[in-house]
Amino acid sequence: MRYIVTILWACLIGGVVSYVLSSMGSEPFSLEGTVALAAVFFIAIAVLGDGILKNDNSHS
């Protein structure tokens, strides 16, 4: 469930960022670029959430 919500938010945020950047650059909106950006966001969030920023309570 956690990954489904992460994919949903990555797609939404990626779409907004892609739309704003393409509008600022007077370029046409690219769905392929949006999907690629969402994939990068998802991978970054998954790696940070499961690996690097994992809460370790063994030292408390």
DODOFI-462561 format. One record per residue (C-alpha): residue number from 1; residue in three letters; x, z, y. Coordinates in nm, 3 decimals, padded with zeros to 5 digits. Layout:
<pts>
<pt><pos>NUM</pos><code>ALA</code><xx>X</xx><zz>Z</zz><yy>Y</yy></pt>
...
</pts>
This chain:
<pts>
<pt><pos>1</pos><code>MET</code><xx>00.000</xx><zz>00.000</zz><yy>00.000</yy></pt>
<pt><pos>2</pos><code>ARG</code><xx>00.286</xx><zz>00.082</zz><yy>00.233</yy></pt>
<pt><pos>3</pos><code>TYR</code><xx>00.431</xx><zz>-00.268</zz><yy>00.197</yy></pt>
<pt><pos>4</pos><code>ILE</code><xx>00.095</xx><zz>-00.438</zz><yy>00.256</yy></pt>
<pt><pos>5</pos><code>VAL</code><xx>00.052</xx><zz>-00.254</zz><yy>00.586</yy></pt>
<pt><pos>6</pos><code>THR</code><xx>00.412</xx><zz>-00.334</zz><yy>00.678</yy></pt>
<pt><pos>7</pos><code>ILE</code><xx>00.358</xx><zz>-00.705</zz><yy>00.609</yy></pt>
<pt><pos>8</pos><code>LEU</code><xx>00.039</xx><zz>-00.699</zz><yy>00.818</yy></pt>
<pt><pos>9</pos><code>TRP</code><xx>00.209</xx><zz>-00.536</zz><yy>01.116</yy></pt>
<pt><pos>10</pos><code>ALA</code><xx>00.517</xx><zz>-00.758</zz><yy>01.084</yy></pt>
<pt><pos>11</pos><code>CYS</code><xx>00.293</xx><zz>-01.067</zz><yy>01.096</yy></pt>
<pt><pos>12</pos><code>LEU</code><xx>00.100</xx><zz>-00.939</zz><yy>01.396</yy></pt>
<pt><pos>13</pos><code>ILE</code><xx>00.406</xx><zz>-00.835</zz><yy>01.594</yy></pt>
<pt><pos>14</pos><code>GLY</code><xx>00.597</xx><zz>-01.149</zz><yy>01.493</yy></pt>
<pt><pos>15</pos><code>GLY</code><xx>00.305</xx><zz>-01.365</zz><yy>01.607</yy></pt>
<pt><pos>16</pos><code>VAL</code><xx>00.284</xx><zz>-01.195</zz><yy>01.945</yy></pt>
<pt><pos>17</pos><code>VAL</code><xx>00.659</xx><zz>-01.213</zz><yy>02.005</yy></pt>
<pt><pos>18</pos><code>SER</code><xx>00.671</xx><zz>-01.576</zz><yy>01.897</yy></pt>
<pt><pos>19</pos><code>TYR</code><xx>00.376</xx><zz>-01.670</zz><yy>02.117</yy></pt>
<pt><pos>20</pos><code>VAL</code><xx>00.517</xx><zz>-01.495</zz><yy>02.424</yy></pt>
<pt><pos>21</pos><code>LEU</code><xx>00.866</xx><zz>-01.642</zz><yy>02.382</yy></pt>
<pt><pos>22</pos><code>SER</code><xx>00.734</xx><zz>-01.994</zz><yy>02.323</yy></pt>
<pt><pos>23</pos><code>SER</code><xx>00.509</xx><zz>-01.964</zz><yy>02.629</yy></pt>
<pt><pos>24</pos><code>MET</code><xx>00.796</xx><zz>-01.842</zz><yy>02.844</yy></pt>
<pt><pos>25</pos><code>GLY</code><xx>01.013</xx><zz>-02.133</zz><yy>02.729</yy></pt>
<pt><pos>26</pos><code>SER</code><xx>00.735</xx><zz>-02.393</zz><yy>02.770</yy></pt>
<pt><pos>27</pos><code>GLU</code><xx>00.770</xx><zz>-02.484</zz><yy>02.402</yy></pt>
<pt><pos>28</pos><code>PRO</code><xx>00.488</xx><zz>-02.548</zz><yy>02.154</yy></pt>
<pt><pos>29</pos><code>PHE</code><xx>00.384</xx><zz>-02.258</zz><yy>01.932</yy></pt>
<pt><pos>30</pos><code>SER</code><xx>00.551</xx><zz>-02.285</zz><yy>01.589</yy></pt>
<pt><pos>31</pos><code>LEU</code><xx>00.385</xx><zz>-02.124</zz><yy>01.289</yy></pt>
<pt><pos>32</pos><code>GLU</code><xx>00.702</xx><zz>-02.167</zz><yy>01.080</yy></pt>
<pt><pos>33</pos><code>GLY</code><xx>00.903</xx><zz>-01.974</zz><yy>01.337</yy></pt>
<pt><pos>34</pos><code>THR</code><xx>00.640</xx><zz>-01.702</zz><yy>01.340</yy></pt>
<pt><pos>35</pos><code>VAL</code><xx>00.650</xx><zz>-01.663</zz><yy>00.962</yy></pt>
<pt><pos>36</pos><code>ALA</code><xx>01.030</xx><zz>-01.653</zz><yy>00.968</yy></pt>
<pt><pos>37</pos><code>LEU</code><xx>01.030</xx><zz>-01.387</zz><yy>01.240</yy></pt>
<pt><pos>38</pos><code>ALA</code><xx>00.772</xx><zz>-01.182</zz><yy>01.048</yy></pt>
<pt><pos>39</pos><code>ALA</code><xx>00.989</xx><zz>-01.204</zz><yy>00.735</yy></pt>
<pt><pos>40</pos><code>VAL</code><xx>01.291</xx><zz>-01.079</zz><yy>00.929</yy></pt>
<pt><pos>41</pos><code>PHE</code><xx>01.085</xx><zz>-00.791</zz><yy>01.071</yy></pt>
<pt><pos>42</pos><code>PHE</code><xx>00.954</xx><zz>-00.700</zz><yy>00.724</yy></pt>
<pt><pos>43</pos><code>ILE</code><xx>01.298</xx><zz>-00.702</zz><yy>00.565</yy></pt>
<pt><pos>44</pos><code>ALA</code><xx>01.445</xx><zz>-00.494</zz><yy>00.848</yy></pt>
<pt><pos>45</pos><code>ILE</code><xx>01.163</xx><zz>-00.239</zz><yy>00.828</yy></pt>
<pt><pos>46</pos><code>ALA</code><xx>01.183</xx><zz>-00.217</zz><yy>00.448</yy></pt>
<pt><pos>47</pos><code>VAL</code><xx>01.560</xx><zz>-00.168</zz><yy>00.449</yy></pt>
<pt><pos>48</pos><code>LEU</code><xx>01.548</xx><zz>00.089</zz><yy>00.728</yy></pt>
<pt><pos>49</pos><code>GLY</code><xx>01.251</xx><zz>00.278</zz><yy>00.584</yy></pt>
<pt><pos>50</pos><code>ASP</code><xx>01.362</xx><zz>00.291</zz><yy>00.221</yy></pt>
<pt><pos>51</pos><code>GLY</code><xx>01.737</xx><zz>00.305</zz><yy>00.257</yy></pt>
<pt><pos>52</pos><code>ILE</code><xx>01.902</xx><zz>00.400</zz><yy>00.580</yy></pt>
<pt><pos>53</pos><code>LEU</code><xx>01.642</xx><zz>00.628</zz><yy>00.738</yy></pt>
<pt><pos>54</pos><code>LYS</code><xx>01.522</xx><zz>00.796</zz><yy>00.418</yy></pt>
<pt><pos>55</pos><code>ASN</code><xx>01.441</xx><zz>01.161</zz><yy>00.477</yy></pt>
<pt><pos>56</pos><code>ASP</code><xx>01.680</xx><zz>01.371</zz><yy>00.269</yy></pt>
<pt><pos>57</pos><code>ASN</code><xx>01.565</xx><zz>01.735</zz><yy>00.242</yy></pt>
<pt><pos>58</pos><code>SER</code><xx>01.842</xx><zz>01.846</zz><yy>00.006</yy></pt>
<pt><pos>59</pos><code>HIS</code><xx>02.065</xx><zz>01.960</zz><yy>00.294</yy></pt>
<pt><pos>60</pos><code>SER</code><xx>01.801</xx><zz>02.179</zz><yy>00.459</yy></pt>
</pts>
